């Protein structure tokens, strides 16, 4: 869980009684419990003590170990996916602010993102498999989604379009509805304080082409999960992304909208890296809570790259 206090431990010792190590802060006098939720910085002062007592002024040094608590422990589900991997990496890179956990479906996915101890393997369709990963978590980022498979035998040289299907047990109803509902329920039971859910634009149109894939109505089930989250009472941010692109982030002007209005424009896509950045920012900005937004970007080279995310979230006025 998040910790908000900072503890300073000061220890006096005689360096002549210890072997020279080059790292005074490693002295056995200072013992800090090992915890993934704590970040450590050590400050070593080679100046003499200012206590005023002569016995401390010659050969004693002061070591201050400052234990600075991480802002939040965050679980990323779908951490093995293309967008999930980016979010997980961004959180890991901000170790002074976040303690990152991941939930993936297979051992192969775990190895793909490093195979750390903080990466759990579990099936979101099974509520019992989610509970260990969400225990002690402050925030949850949901990036799970049903993924269609291309039917074999498609030959692009013959024209036509490929056909897609969903594997048994992995339909949107089971993954995007039941699986996400299970995550929200587990988060609520564990006392999670915030959920960021990444979905897709297009949910206002029952005839959207994505719904026809495998006749599975993927956007319908995504929308149902989003509504369940909005009604859960947990502070949330729902990000409905446009067409996802595997491009670098941070170099485009981001656009927010509502009710699929951006789909009526020429700005309907966004880089996965930009979606990931918005997820991370939503975890830090109070004004991002209890909001739902469509997200896209201007083409690279047009507009001004978005840097002020507080201003971006301030533009959002819709709760669902």
C-alpha positions in Angstrom: 0.0 0.0 0.0 1.1 3.6 -0.4 3.1 5.2 2.4 3.3 9.0 2.8 5.8 9.3 5.6 9.6 9.8 5.4 11.7 8.4 8.1 15.3 9.5 8.8 17.5 7.2 10.9 20.8 8.7 12.2 23.5 6.4 13.4 26.9 7.3 14.9 29.8 4.9 14.6 33.5 4.7 14.7 35.0 4.1 11.2 38.2 2.8 12.7 36.3 -0.2 14.0 35.1 -1.2 10.6 36.8 -2.3 7.4 36.9 0.3 4.7 34.1 -0.4 2.2 33.7 2.8 0.2 30.0 2.7 1.0 29.5 4.0 4.6 25.7 3.7 4.3 26.0 -0.1 4.1 27.0 -0.2 7.8 25.3 -2.9 9.7 24.1 -0.3 12.2 21.3 0.6 9.9 18.8 -2.1 9.3 15.8 -1.4 7.0 13.1 -4.1 6.4 13.2 -5.2 2.8 10.1 -4.1 1.0 9.2 -3.6 -2.6 7.1 -0.6 -1.6 10.0 1.4 -0.3 12.7 3.3 -2.2 16.0 4.0 -0.5 18.4 7.0 -0.8 21.4 7.4 1.5 23.2 10.5 2.5 26.6 10.1 4.0 28.1 13.0 5.9 31.9 12.9 6.4 31.8 16.0 8.5 32.1 15.7 12.2 29.1 15.7 14.5 27.7 19.1 15.6 26.4 17.7 18.8 28.8 19.9 20.8 30.2 16.9 22.7 33.9 16.5 22.3 33.8 12.7 22.2 31.8 12.9 18.9 34.1 15.4 17.2 37.1 13.3 16.2 36.5 9.9 14.7 32.7 9.6 14.5 30.7 10.1 11.4 27.0 10.6 11.0 25.0 8.4 8.5 21.5 9.4 7.6 19.4 6.9 5.7 16.3 8.5 4.3 13.6 6.1 3.5 11.2 7.7 1.0 8.0 5.8 0.5 6.8 5.2 -3.1 3.6 7.1 -4.0 1.6 4.1 -5.2 1.8 0.4 -5.8 0.2 -0.2 -9.2 -1.0 -3.5 -10.8 -1.0 -3.6 -14.6 -3.2 -6.3 -16.0 -2.5 -7.4 -19.5 1.1 -6.4 -18.8 2.3 -8.8 -21.5 0.3 -7.0 -24.3 1.7 -4.4 -26.6 0.3 -1.5 -24.7 0.5 -3.1 -21.3 4.2 -3.7 -21.7 4.8 0.0 -22.2 2.7 1.0 -19.2 4.6 -1.5 -17.0 7.9 -0.3 -18.2 7.0 3.4 -17.6 6.0 2.6 -14.0 9.2 0.6 -13.5 11.2 3.6 -14.8 9.5 5.8 -12.2 10.6 3.7 -9.2 10.6 6.8 -6.9 6.9 7.2 -7.6 5.5 3.7 -8.3 6.0 0.1 -7.4 5.0 -1.8 -10.5 3.2 -5.1 -10.5 2.1 -7.0 -13.5 -0.5 -9.7 -14.2 -0.1 -11.8 -17.3 -1.8 -15.0 -18.6 1.1 -17.2 -19.4 4.7 -17.9 -18.3 5.9 -16.9 -21.8 4.3 -13.4 -21.3 6.0 -13.1 -17.9 9.4 -13.9 -19.5 8.7 -11.4 -22.2 8.5 -8.5 -19.7 11.4 -9.7 -17.6 9.9 -12.4 -15.4 10.3 -10.4 -12.2 8.9 -11.7 -9.0 6.3 -8.9 -9.0 4.8 -10.3 -12.2 1.9 -12.7 -11.5 0.5 -15.3 -13.7 -3.3 -15.6 -13.7 -6.5 -15.9 -15.7 -8.8 -12.9 -15.3 -11.8 -15.1 -15.9 -11.0 -16.8 -12.6 -11.7 -14.5 -9.6 -9.4 -16.5 -7.3 -6.5 -16.1 -9.7 -6.7 -12.3 -9.5 -6.8 -11.9 -5.7 -3.1 -12.5 -4.9 -2.0 -10.0 -7.5 -4.3 -7.2 -6.3 -3.6 -7.6 -2.6 -2.0 -4.5 -1.2 -2.4 -2.5 -4.4 -3.2 1.2 -4.5 -4.2 1.5 -8.1 -5.1 -0.9 -11.0 -4.6 -0.3 -14.7 -6.7 -2.6 -16.8 -5.3 -3.4 -20.2 -6.8 -6.8 -20.9 -8.8 -7.4 -24.0 -10.1 -10.3 -26.1 -7.8 -10.7 -29.2 -9.3 -12.2 -32.4 -7.3 -14.7 -34.5 -7.1 -14.8 -38.2 -8.6 -17.8 -39.9 -6.0 -19.9 -41.6 -5.8 -20.1 -45.3 -6.1 -16.4 -46.2 -4.1 -15.5 -49.3 -3.8 -11.7 -49.7 -2.7 -12.2 -53.3 -6.2 -13.3 -54.2 -7.8 -10.2 -52.8 -10.6 -10.1 -50.4 -10.4 -9.6 -46.7 -9.2 -12.0 -44.0 -11.7 -13.5 -41.6 -11.3 -13.5 -37.8 -12.5 -15.6 -35.0 -12.2 -15.8 -31.2 -11.0 -19.0 -29.5 -13.4 -20.9 -27.3 -13.4 -19.4 -23.8 -11.8 -16.2 -25.0 -14.7 -14.3 -26.5 -15.2 -10.6 -25.6 -18.1 -11.6 -23.3 -15.8 -13.7 -21.3 -12.7 -11.5 -21.4 -13.9 -7.9 -21.8 -17.0 -8.3 -19.6 -16.6 -11.1 -17.1 -12.8 -10.8 -16.9 -12.9 -7.1 -16.3 -15.8 -7.4 -13.9 -13.8 -9.9 -11.9 -10.9 -7.4 -11.8 -13.1 -4.6 -10.6 -14.7 -6.8 -7.9 -11.3 -8.0 -6.7 -10.0 -4.4 -6.6 -13.0 -3.3 -4.6 -12.6 -6.1 -2.1 -8.9 -5.3 -1.7 -9.5 -1.6 -1.1 -7.9 -0.4 -4.3 -8.2 3.4 -4.5 -8.2 4.0 -8.2 -8.7 2.1 -11.5 -7.6 3.2 -14.9 -9.4 1.2 -17.7 -8.3 1.4 -21.3 -11.0 0.6 -23.8 -11.8 1.6 -27.4 -13.7 4.3 -29.2 -16.7 3.2 -31.2 -18.9 1.9 -28.3 -21.8 4.2 -29.1 -22.3 2.6 -32.5 -23.8 -0.9 -32.3 -23.0 -1.3 -36.1 -19.3 -0.5 -35.7 -17.2 -2.9 -37.8 -15.3 -4.1 -34.7 -18.5 -5.6 -33.4 -18.8 -7.8 -36.5 -15.5 -9.6 -35.8 -16.5 -13.1 -35.0 -20.0 -11.7 -34.4 -18.8 -11.1 -30.9 -19.8 -7.5 -30.2 -16.6 -6.7 -28.6 -17.4 -3.0 -28.1 -20.7 -3.8 -26.5 -19.0 -5.9 -23.8 -16.3 -3.3 -23.3 -18.9 -0.7 -22.8 -20.7 -2.9 -20.3 -17.5 -3.3 -18.3 -16.9 0.5 -18.4 -20.4 1.1 -17.0 -19.8 -1.4 -14.3 -16.6 0.4 -13.3 -18.4 3.8 -13.3 -21.1 2.4 -11.0 -18.6 0.7 -8.6 -17.8 3.7 -6.5 -14.1 3.3 -7.0 -12.4 6.5 -8.4 -11.8 5.7 -12.1 -10.4 7.0 -15.4 -11.8 5.4 -18.6 -9.6 6.0 -21.6 -11.2 5.0 -24.9 -8.4 5.0 -27.4 -8.5 5.4 -31.1 -6.8 3.1 -33.6 -3.6 2.0 -31.8 -0.3 2.5 -33.6 3.2 1.1 -32.8 5.0 4.4 -32.9 7.0 6.6 -30.6 5.1 8.7 -28.1 5.6 12.2 -26.8 5.8 13.9 -30.2 2.2 14.6 -31.0 -0.6 16.8 -29.8 -3.2 14.7 -28.0 -6.9 15.2 -28.4 -9.7 14.3 -26.0 -13.3 13.9 -26.9 -16.6 12.2 -26.0 -19.3 10.0 -27.5 -17.0 9.0 -30.4 -17.0 12.5 -31.9 -13.4 12.1 -32.9 -14.3 9.2 -35.2 -16.1 11.8 -37.4 -12.7 13.6 -37.9 -9.4 12.7 -39.5 -7.7 12.3 -36.1 -8.8 8.9 -35.1 -5.5 7.2 -34.2 -3.0 7.3 -31.4 0.4 5.8 -30.5 0.4 3.0 -27.9 3.2 4.9 -26.1 0.9 8.0 -25.8 -1.9 5.9 -24.4 0.5 4.5 -21.9 1.7 8.0 -20.9 -1.9 9.1 -20.3 -2.4 6.1 -18.1 0.6 7.0 -16.0 -0.4 10.6 -15.7 -4.0 9.6 -14.7 -2.4 7.9 -11.7 -0.9 11.2 -10.6 -3.5 13.8 -11.4 -6.5 14.2 -9.1 -8.5 15.8 -11.8 -8.3 12.6 -13.9 -10.6 10.8 -11.5 -14.3 10.0 -12.2 -13.8 10.9 -15.9 -14.2 9.1 -19.2 -12.6 10.3 -22.4 -11.9 9.4 -26.0 -8.3 9.8 -26.9 -6.6 10.4 -30.2 -3.8 12.6 -31.6 -2.9 14.9 -34.4 -0.5 13.7 -37.0 3.2 14.0 -36.2 4.5 17.4 -37.2 1.2 19.2 -36.7 0.1 20.9 -33.6 2.2 21.1 -30.4 3.2 17.9 -28.5 1.2 17.6 -25.3 3.2 18.1 -22.2 0.7 19.6 -19.8 -1.5 16.6 -18.8 -3.3 18.5 -16.1 -4.6 20.8 -18.8 -5.5 17.8 -20.9 -7.6 16.2 -18.2 -9.2 19.6 -17.4 -10.8 19.5 -20.8 -12.7 16.4 -19.9 -16.2 17.0 -18.5 -17.8 13.6 -19.0 -18.1 11.0 -16.3 -19.1 8.3 -18.8 
